[in-house]
Amino acid sequence: MSTEIYQALDQACLAVLSEPSPMEKASKARQVKSLWMEGALQPVYHVPAPKRPARPARPVLMAPGAMPKRRKGGNLANKQALLHAVAHIELNAIDLAFDIVLRFGGSMPKAFTDDWLLVGDDEARHFMMLEDCLSHHGISYGDLPAHDGLWESAIQTSHDLDARLAIVPMVLEARGLDVTPDMIKRFERFGDHKAAEVLGVIYEEEKSHVEAGSRWFKYLCGQKQMDEEQYFHQLVRSYFAGSLKPPFNKPARDEAGMPPSFYEPLVEMLRISN
């Protein structure tokens, strides 16, 4: 892995977003977080964020509806597909963290940049752990197709930090809190304790990522004197094309600062609007 010398935060974030190699991207993400926390990067936010981050030639990106359906059995192909899908999410999450810093950090308190670089470091570590799991299962990231839905959400909210926080951490990442415990149980049933352990680490740390999104969303609502729940409902109806699907992991969402009054009304609202 390469070690680069950066002087300004914006240059360092752009280097992460511009890196096509997934493992190099993860390595650079961890390096930038360390440099920032050591005070070695100037808090400069002049470089514009790219519309899309650099990506490797593989995996082939497909529309979400065109992706092969994943089955729940414990055979090798199903385990490979599930782990590959999670790895793809974590790779996108690295870029989402560095994009939010580069795109919006200059107008926010320093603690905002601190939080999202810590998130990006977590996501990079998660990706590295998953790549190790994939290798254990005979494949590498990129060997299976993946979808581009996460970054489409980033593009749609690229102009609005309020919407970005509402959609990415508070809807999409919160969904991970709902579904990951079942994935952990499935791998435990398969006897794949290594994968279950990795997913357990990811699950526990993702709670803090959703909490950071919720906390900064509420901070912005306070700055604008907006009702938190009503404004969240408005943004989700405007920017989220899917639907919020129960059952919800209420204890984990509560821990992340999202009580049911934030998300349960949206199930019916989105059903009516669709």
Secondary structure, DSSP 8 states (H G I E B T S, - for coil): ------SBHHHHHHHHHT--SHHHHHHHHHHHHHHHHTT-SB----S---SS----S-S-EE-GGGS-----S-SHHHHHHHHHHHHHHHHHHHHHHHHHHHHHGGGS-HHHHHHHHHHHHHHHHHHHHHHHHHHHTT--TTSS-EE-HHHHHHHHTTT-HHHHHHHIIIIIIHHHHHHHHHHHHHHHHTT-HHHHHHHHHHHHHHHHHHHHHHHHHHHHHHHHT--HHHHHHHHHHHH--S---S---HHHHHHTT--HHHHHHHHHHHHHH-
